[in-house]
């Protein structure tokens, strides 16, 4: 799980401190570069839909991101068509960290995207699930897809609104 809540913080400093608190609480890292700089916390990020829209086409956006981020590249693949976006990301090959799904049926799309990545010999590429997730939506996805095992289809979560202990209490 990665913290991406800075844009909803009450101030820039609150975003820095929330990122640190999320890391202390168990998140893998934060999207807040200042938090990473100050506290040595791993920083994660992806491109926004506006990044993809700023280029003539999705492939050009992906190429530019890959050139910029190298092995830390996380492609946002659902700006236009998720599966076609996955195919384009896979066609670029390495270096990349993974892809991000931000809309639609995250579980079903993740299964289809996983097949595309695996077929392109990118089995180690991660799938980051985002899209206004909170602990309740994550728990519902988890129970739906893998009721008795850890989630294998999405290896990275990005909740936007709430940070709570995982797994959520059933009380």
N, C-alpha and C positions, 0 to 999 in steps of 0.2 A: 504494500500500500504506500502510495506517495501522496504527500500533502500538496495541494494546489489551491489553497484558500486565500491567498494574499489579496486578490481583487475584491473579496468580500469583507476584508478587515476594515476596522473603523479608522485606521491611520496606517501610514507606512511602517511605523515602529510596531504597531500591533501585528502586522503581517510578519515581520521579522520574528517577533516573540512567539507567535502562533506556530510558525514553521519550526522553531527550536523545540517548542513543547510537543509538537507532533512527532518529531524525531525521537525525543526522549521517551515518548509514549509508545514507540514501536514502529513508526513509519520508516521506510527505507531511506527517505530523503524528502526534499522539498523542491518546489519550483522557484523559491525565492532566492535569487543570486546573492543578495546581501546577507541572508541567513547563512548560506554556504560559506561566504567569505569570512564573516565574523566568527562562526563557530565550527568551521571545518566539516560541515554537514554536506553529504552528497547532494548535488543539484541535478534535477531531472526536468526536462521540458520537451514540448512538442510544438509544432507549428499550429497556428490557428487557421480557421477556415479563411480568414482574410489573407493569410499568406498564400494559400492555394489560389484564391481568386485574383491575386495581384499578378499572376503569371498568365501567359497566353493559353496554357493548358496544364493539366495536372502533372503530366510527366516532367514538364519544365520546372514546376514547383518542387517536385521530388528531387530532381537532379541538383537544383540549387541548394536544397536543404542538405542533401548528402555531401555536397562539396563543403558546405559550411560546418557540419557536425561530425562527419566521418562515422566512426563506430558508435557514436552516441545518437545517431539518427533514429527518430521515431516519426514515421510517416502518418499523417492524418489522411485516412483513405476513404472517408465517407462524405466528402464535400459534394460529389456528384453521384457516383454509383459505387457502392462499397466493394463489390466483387471485382469490378473493373479496376478500381483503385488498388486493390490487393494484387491483381495481375501486373499492373504497372510497377508497383513497388517491388514485386518479385523479379520482374524483368531487369531491374537495375542491379540486383544481387547485392553483394557486400561492398562496402561496410554498412551495417545497420544494427540497431539495437532491437527494433521491432516496429509494430504498427499500432495505430490507435483507432478504436471504434468509438464514435461519439453519439450515434443515433441508431434507431431501429431496434429490432429484436437482437440484443447483444449476444445472447446465448447461441441462437441459430446462426447469425452472421459469423461469430467467432469460430464455430465448427467449420463453416465453409471456407473462411479465410485460412484456418489452420491447414486444411487440405491443399490450398493453393500454395502456401508457404512451404509445406513439406514437399510437394511435387517439384518445387524449384530448389530443393536441397537447402532450405532455410529453416530446418526443424528447430534450430536454437533461437530463431527470432521470436520475440515475445509479443503477446497481444495485450495491449493496455485498454481496458474498458473504462470509458468515461461517460458523461452525459447526465449531469445533475444527480449523480449517485449519492446515496446516504447509506447508513448502516442497515436500514430496513430493506432497501432495494438490493443491496449486496447479499444480504441473508436470503432473500427470496430467490435470487439467481442461483446462489449456492445450493439451496435445498432442491430447487427444480432440476438442476443439472447433475448434481453429485450428492445425493442425500446422505451418503455415509462416508464419503472420502473428500479430501481437500480438492479444490477446484483445479482441474488440469487444463481447462479450455482458456481461461484468462489468467495469466500469471502476474498481472499488475492491475491494481485498482486505483482509481483516482476519485475519491469522494470529494464533492465540492462543499457541501454545506455543514456537515457535522463530523466531529472526530470523537469516536467512542471506542471503548474496549471491544476487541474482537475475540471470540464470537459474541454477538449480542445476547443478553440474558433472555431466557425464555419465560421468565416470571412476569 
